[in-house]
């Protein structure tokens, strides 16, 4: 069993293609699937790049979800993680995590999300109508990809959509890699204050929404409600918005795959799964902390060590996806991807994301059969500076 403390290098971050994770991950999977590296924030940790090892880490209770976020130049990098903020259940282990998950699971069942499909389709149609009336070119992010999941999660939670400028600005700050500790703290404080006000409103006048139900349950403090609400709001629009925009760009750059999808719309369910696998927008992986010494692939991961399970690398592993995983294939079937994570922290809103992506992409390409980029692909600003990958803007026309 290896007990080396040698640092093999830095976590790969540079992309050579906007749709692919860094090419170095292919070498790591073959030669050093569990490697000790320096992370983007300067901390030292173990990088896990193979599909099977990523699943093993994310399902092993010996790896704690309490960890620090990846932030460039974080002066606290490598220090013990602080206790999670109230309600921030993605940073909690059982039984704390179980308590929150139990309260929320019923809100995001497959059946309930499918029942939302007509409402999502109505929102999609309204935004396509507005795009058609305005004429191209438009920024697909601001005019389509971002408002659709924002509206849906606002309706589910009971958050006024009129407040979107405030919560979208704060959400963006919280996932910026270059945000200063002061900026992050201010964004957290603003989100918490906002949800404290909402909780008071729901207590005085409950509605048919998730926040009202959580308030009426009496099981959460206002601090916990604020944490849960902020987390669901951020996760409910940032990831899906970027999957819709980046997925559109990816299909436009793969005309053969788009043609296959147009010729057989029944492929859309599988195409959504393939785009999730292929693009994996949680780009720097998921962090865990070893609660005790753990052996992984012949290496001793010492208690307290940071481990990063790289979802995007696992989703390109030929052991799991033998049919050329570096190619987009909308007809690919039968292989589970890691885009939503794995284990007890697997994404709570994954069924909602699927409903939104299917409705948005199906209707967009049907409405605008001549949709195309309005700028050279090299000029599309990519979100290399964010924890959630995608595009900052996507100018399109038709």
CORVEN-V502047 format. One line per field, one symbol per residue. ss: DSSP state (2 for helix, 1 for strand, 0 for the rest). Layout:
ss->???
This chain:
ss->01000000110000000000000222222220011111000001111100222222222000110000000000000000000000002220000222222222222202222220222222222222222222000112222222222222222220002222222222222201000022222222222222222222222200000222222220000222222222222222222222222222222200222222222022222222222222200100011111000111001110000111102222000000000000000000000000000022200002222222222222222220000110002220010001010010001110
